[in-house]
Amino acid sequence: MSYSTSQSQAAFETAKKVLVGGVNSPVRAFAAVGGVPPFITSASGSHITDVDGNTYVDYVASYGPAILGHAYPAVTEAIIAAAKRGTSFGAPTEAERRLAEVVVAAIDSVEMVRFVSSGTEAVMTAVRLARGVTGRSPIVKCVGCYHGHADALLVAAGSGAMTLGVPSSPGVPAGATADTLLVNYNDLSAAGEAFAQCGDDIAAVLVEPVAGNMGVVIPAEGYLQGLKDLCDKHGALLILDEVMTGFRVAYGGAQSLYGITPHLTTLGKIIGGGMPVGAVAGPADILSQLSPAGPIYQAGTLSGNPVTMAAGLATLEGLRADGFYEQLEQRSASLAAGLEQAAEAVLPGKVCFNRVGSMLSAFFTPGPVTDYSSAAACNLKAFSAYFHHMLEAGIYLAPSQFEAGFVSAAHSEADIAKTIEAAAGAFAAAAKEMD
């Protein structure tokens, strides 16, 4: 049966009449790769199905949260049970406290948590908290790292902003980013220079411990600790944005993997089990500066939503199964090795792979990819050819060279074998764009 997208095409045209661009998040519109986005009707385990009846092996995983697989029984059962009790109360619940206790137990640097409703909101709150605690305004962020669409952070951003070729956005006033200092990821000397010039004024350094929004970019040895040392020396706070990496690359997040103790951590995605969520977490003396305990204001009607808390608790319980991360690492390593072999057969030395745990990217450049500029050197036409060949072969990847891919516990050996087989033809298609 041939691959068909007629129903998705019709759905996309209809959606454009009432949704901006036909979507509710830019990368979903396929602007970077062309073509029509599949409209998804259902998902189970490692597979998703669209309105045309096409079923795909899914490596988007809702951009990270579906680490157990889609519609994981314990998670869906918890969601249904919580929803039957009421979807929102605007009042405290024990589920909030229980999920916070799990997060505190999992991450050594965390003593208290404030739940919010998105990763953007989590980072926005963490920056406000850092500024309030230090009494300073400037923050340091890395070019190509994406921390949500708050005005002060939407400058030289990655992910969708990179995909669309717009490193910042109209509508963001110059004053909003005047206190945002930009340095290159993995360039500790540049961060040192920023502190040499402005050290007594800098409130915080904000960084993805493993960059995931310019593709997967791995921190150089000593880089994260170097940032922490600079912050400690100058009285600034290190904020690790673990919205993507938290509970994904390790149960204790990237900070446990690399042995870093940040002053603040932002979380999201996995801790909500696929429901909208975010969190700011850290030591009690810093977190207690948030209202109502302290003077730094933050509030949210749907923060700590009971359905989200139930999904998060069920998800983190699933991650504590014996050998969970070891098995996930084995599957991810097997996939990466097979993809590298397939690429080398037709594009020797022309594709670079980065992987940390179950996050991985194939970059259409010789590499190495270590920062924004090396990621931006990728051949986007080659990626587009690769992407569409994989899609038609039943492999669902993120529609952007600059997004991470995610392996879940639901991916089987058969899924991985099918993916590697499809990749052989996809890399051959990409090779035609790299001649």
DAPEPE-V108615 format. One line per field, one symbol per residue. ss: DSSP state (H for helix, E for strand, - for the rest). phi: phi as a letter, one per 20 degrees, with the letter a starting at -180 (. if undefined). burial: + if it has 24 or more other ideal C-beta (glycine too) atoms within 12 Angstrom, else -. Layout:
ss=???
phi=???
burial=???
//
This chain:
ss=-----HHHHHHHHHH----HHH---HHHH----------EEEEEE-EEEE----EEEE--HHHH-----E--HHHHHHHHHHHHH--------HHHHHHHHHHHHH-----EEEEE--HHHHHHHHHHHHHHHH---EEEEEE-------HHH------HHHH----------HHHH--EEEEE---HHHHHHHHHHH---EEEEEE---E-----E-----HHHHHHHHHHHH--EEEEE----E---E--HHHHHH-----EEEEEHHHH-----EEEEE-HHHH--E-----E---------HHHHHHHHHHHHHH----HHHHHHHHHHHHHHHHHHHHHHH-----EEEEE--EEEEE--------HHHHH---HHHHHHHHHHHHH--EE--------EE------HHHHHHHHHHHHHHHHHHH----
phi=.ffccfffgffffffffcdfmnbdbgfffmffdmndffeedabbmecccdfenfdcfddelllpfefeoflggfffffffffffepeadmbfcffgfffffffffedgeddbccecdafgfffgfffffffffemddfcdcegnedcndfgfdebledlgffgemcfccgnefgffdfddedcefmdfffffffffecgfdfeaddbffcfcdcnfceffgnfffffffffffdmededeedgeefmeeafenffffdmddfebcdcalffdloefabbdbrfffeffeffefceeeabagdfmgffffffffffffffefgmgfffffffffffffffffffffdcgmdcddcbcledbbddebfmfdcafffffffeffffffggfffffendedfeagddfdcedfefeffgffffffffgffffffffedf
burial=----+--+--++---------+--+++++++++--+++++--+-++++++++-+++++++++++++++++++-+++-++--+----------+-++-+++-+++-++-++++++++++++++++++++++++++-+++++++++++++++++++++++++++++--++--------+-++++++++++-+++-++--++--+++++++++++++++++++--++++++-++--+-+++++++++++++++++++++++-++++++++++++++++++++++++--++-++-----+-+-+-++++++++++++++++++----++-+++-++-+++-+++-++--++--++++++++++++++++-+-++++-+++++++-++++++++++++++++++++++++++++++---++-++++++++++++++-++-
//
